[in-house]
Amino acid sequence: MQQMLDGYLGREYAHRALGCASFGFDPLEDIVVASRRDPEVYGHHRGLLSFYQETHQRAIVMIDEKWEGSPGAEAIAAHIELGMAKDWGPVPSP
């Protein structure tokens, strides 16, 4: 996933494909790979990203929905959005 993000977001005009304003991207600074497994990221995502609030304005959490005991994609998204909103602000509407 890290290589895919680097390749996609590293393109000069990636923002156009995403339908947003231009943004700076440095894969060494802007991609963080958690050393934990998906269920642990699900439970501890706020703490994993708190360090980056000093240097970054936004965060995106990507997690696989298929793990033992997974509550499913919709429940994972709702849980992470709620937790992230407490630290990073509400998720912008599309």
Secondary structure, 3 states (H helix, E strand, C coil): CHHHHHHHHCCCCHHHHHCCCCCCCCHHHHCCCCCCCHHHHHHHHHHHHHHHHHCCCCCCCCCCCCCCCCCCHHHHHHHHHHHHHHHHCCCCCC
